Amino acid sequence: MRQITIKTSAIAETLQILNFLRTQDGEQMAWVVGAPGSGKTTTAEYLALQYQGVYYRMLTNQGQFGLVKGLLKSIDNNTCRSGAEGMVKLIGMCRDKQLALFIDEGEKLTYTHLETLRDIHDGAGVPVFIFGTKIHDNLHEHPQLCDRTHFHRLSLPTVQDAKAISKRVGTEKFPISIADDLLELIHRNSTMLRQIKRSLAYIEAEAMSNQWSVVDAATWGDRPLLPDLYSMPDERVRIKTK
């Protein structure tokens, strides 16, 4: 599929929040929640690239110092010898460059991480977005975080999202058009953006093999919309373990 930037509805609605928060003197933190495959990472990376920000993906079991060092490296390949030194650098860089932070894999954040991000937010006066599959349990017990955080759940993909993503199907030498009836069928059977992308990639491979320049529902026929690779196996083919 062609590498074309697609502004999905998930990106558009999160961008509205970013634009609003940039107008605020404080309370510029946001927590964006979505199921796996809903477009969280794509949204975070897109906003960081297009709207003066830094994307950072949390690592499993990463400590507070690791987060600080990771953010410094992501901003300008900088580093630090201690957490305190790193925080001073981070706050200064974010404040001077007015860099928004987009933190992915938010479910891996501890409350120490959250307080670190709050300190950067308060000290630099920049938006801090956290993307994850869920919000921390008992977050309401930390009003210093809740009171300045906007919470948003990503919407399900629309038919228009499917149509927009279909513009990536094919190559410059062999563009492939996906008809509306097939796109609507994909949308009805897909609950996440990732599933739509996988279906379109699967259809693209078949179209390239058969030299179809246009693919509609009749042409596709009764083929599955996703290859078996992306389907949970039934009991007959699951590996039995003792």
C-alpha positions in Angstrom: 0.0 0.0 0.0 1.2 3.5 -0.8 2.6 5.6 2.1 0.0 8.4 2.0 -0.8 10.4 5.1 -4.5 9.9 6.0 -6.3 12.1 8.5 -8.8 9.7 10.0 -11.7 10.8 12.2 -9.7 9.6 15.2 -6.9 12.1 14.3 -9.4 14.9 13.5 -11.2 14.6 16.8 -8.0 14.4 18.8 -6.5 17.4 16.9 -9.6 19.4 18.0 -8.6 18.7 21.6 -5.0 19.6 21.0 -5.9 22.9 19.3 -8.2 23.8 22.3 -5.6 22.9 24.9 -2.9 25.0 23.2 -5.1 28.0 23.9 -5.2 27.3 27.6 -2.8 28.7 30.2 -3.0 25.5 32.2 -4.8 22.2 32.4 -3.3 21.0 29.1 -3.1 17.3 29.9 -5.3 14.8 28.0 -5.8 11.0 28.3 -6.9 9.4 25.0 -8.4 5.9 25.4 -9.1 3.3 22.8 -9.1 -0.5 22.2 -6.1 -2.2 20.5 -6.3 -1.3 16.8 -8.4 1.8 17.2 -5.7 4.1 15.9 -4.1 5.4 19.0 -0.5 5.1 17.8 -1.2 6.4 14.4 -3.0 9.4 15.9 -0.1 10.1 18.3 2.6 9.8 15.7 0.6 12.0 13.2 0.0 14.8 15.7 3.6 14.7 16.9 4.9 15.0 13.3 2.4 17.6 12.0 1.8 19.8 15.1 5.1 20.6 16.9 5.3 17.6 19.2 7.3 14.6 20.3 6.1 11.0 20.1 7.3 8.6 22.8 6.4 5.0 23.4 6.6 3.7 27.0 8.7 0.6 27.5 7.7 -2.3 29.7 9.1 -1.9 33.3 10.7 1.4 32.4 11.6 3.5 35.5 11.2 7.3 36.0 14.8 7.9 35.0 14.4 5.8 31.9 11.4 7.9 30.9 13.3 11.2 31.3 16.3 9.9 29.3 14.0 8.5 26.6 12.2 11.8 26.2 15.5 13.7 26.0 16.8 11.3 23.3 13.5 11.6 21.4 13.6 15.4 21.4 17.1 16.0 20.1 19.2 12.9 21.0 20.2 14.6 24.3 21.0 12.7 27.5 21.5 13.3 31.3 23.4 11.9 34.2 20.5 12.1 36.7 16.8 12.4 36.8 17.0 15.9 38.4 19.3 17.1 35.6 17.2 15.5 33.0 14.0 17.2 34.3 15.6 20.6 34.1 16.7 20.0 30.5 13.3 18.5 29.5 11.3 21.4 31.0 13.6 23.9 29.4 13.4 22.3 25.9 9.7 21.8 26.0 9.1 25.4 27.2 11.5 27.0 24.7 10.3 25.0 21.7 6.6 24.7 22.9 6.7 21.0 22.2 3.6 18.9 23.0 4.3 15.4 24.3 2.5 12.4 23.0 3.0 9.4 25.3 2.0 6.0 23.9 1.3 2.8 25.8 -0.2 4.8 28.7 -1.2 1.6 30.6 2.5 1.1 31.3 2.8 4.4 33.3 3.1 4.3 37.0 1.9 7.1 39.3 5.6 8.2 39.5 5.6 8.5 35.7 2.3 10.4 35.8 3.7 12.9 38.4 6.8 13.3 36.2 4.7 14.2 33.2 2.6 16.5 35.3 5.8 18.3 36.4 6.8 18.7 32.8 3.3 20.0 31.9 3.3 22.5 34.8 6.9 23.7 34.3 6.9 24.0 30.6 3.3 25.0 30.0 2.8 22.6 27.1 0.2 19.9 26.2 0.9 16.4 27.4 -1.2 13.6 25.8 -1.3 10.1 27.1 -2.6 7.3 24.8 -3.6 3.9 26.2 -6.1 1.1 26.3 -7.4 2.1 29.7 -7.2 4.8 32.4 -5.4 3.8 35.7 -7.5 2.4 38.4 -8.2 4.8 41.3 -7.0 7.7 39.3 -9.8 9.7 41.0 -7.7 9.4 44.2 -5.1 11.7 42.6 -7.0 15.0 42.1 -3.8 16.9 41.2 -3.9 14.8 38.0 -7.6 14.4 37.3 -8.4 18.1 37.8 -6.1 19.2 34.9 -6.7 16.2 32.6 -9.2 16.0 29.7 -10.4 12.4 29.0 -11.4 11.2 25.6 -12.4 7.9 24.1 -11.6 7.4 20.4 -14.7 6.9 18.2 -15.2 3.8 16.1 -14.0 4.2 12.4 -16.5 5.5 9.9 -17.2 4.6 6.3 -15.4 7.8 5.3 -12.3 6.5 7.2 -12.4 3.3 5.1 -12.7 5.4 1.9 -9.8 7.6 2.9 -7.5 4.6 3.7 -8.5 3.0 0.4 -6.6 5.8 -1.4 -3.4 4.0 -0.3 -4.3 0.8 -2.2 -2.2 -0.1 -5.2 1.0 1.6 -6.5 1.7 4.7 -8.5 2.2 2.5 -11.6 -0.9 0.4 -10.8 -3.5 2.3 -8.8 -6.4 0.2 -7.5 -9.9 1.6 -6.8 -12.1 0.0 -4.1 -15.8 0.5 -4.9 -18.1 1.9 -2.3 -20.1 -1.3 -1.9 -17.0 -3.2 -1.0 -15.9 -0.5 1.4 -19.2 -0.5 3.1 -19.0 -4.3 3.5 -15.5 -3.9 5.0 -16.8 -1.2 7.4 -19.8 -3.4 8.5 -17.4 -6.2 9.3 -14.6 -4.2 10.9 -14.7 -2.6 14.3 -11.2 -1.2 14.4 -9.0 0.8 12.0 -6.4 -1.9 12.0 -8.9 -4.4 10.7 -9.9 -2.0 7.9 -6.2 -1.6 6.9 -5.6 -5.3 7.0 -8.6 -6.0 4.8 -7.5 -3.4 2.3 -4.0 -4.8 2.2 -5.4 -8.3 1.7 -7.7 -7.1 -1.1 -4.7 -5.2 -2.6 -2.6 -8.4 -2.8 -5.5 -10.2 -4.6 -6.1 -7.3 -6.9 -2.4 -7.1 -7.9 -2.3 -10.8 -8.5 -5.4 -10.8 -10.7 -4.6 -7.4 -12.3 -7.9 -5.8 -11.1 -7.8 -2.0 -11.4 -11.3 -1.8 -9.7 -12.6 -4.1 -7.0 -16.2 -4.1 -6.1 -18.3 -6.5 -4.0 -19.3 -8.6 -7.0 -15.6 -9.0 -8.1 -14.5 -9.9 -4.6 -17.3 -12.4 -4.3 -17.4 -14.7 -1.2 -13.7 -14.4 -0.4 -13.0 -13.6 3.3 -12.3 -9.9 4.1 -9.4 -10.9 6.2 -6.9 -13.8 5.6 -6.9 -16.7 8.0 -3.7 -15.2 9.5 -5.8 -12.6 11.3 -8.6 -14.9 12.4 -8.6 -16.7 15.7 -8.4 -20.5 15.0 -11.2 -22.7 16.0 -10.8 -25.6 18.5 -10.0 -28.0 15.7 -6.7 -26.3 14.7 -5.6 -24.9 18.1 -2.4 -26.4 19.4 -3.2 -28.6 22.4 -0.9 -28.2 25.4 -0.8 -30.2 28.6 
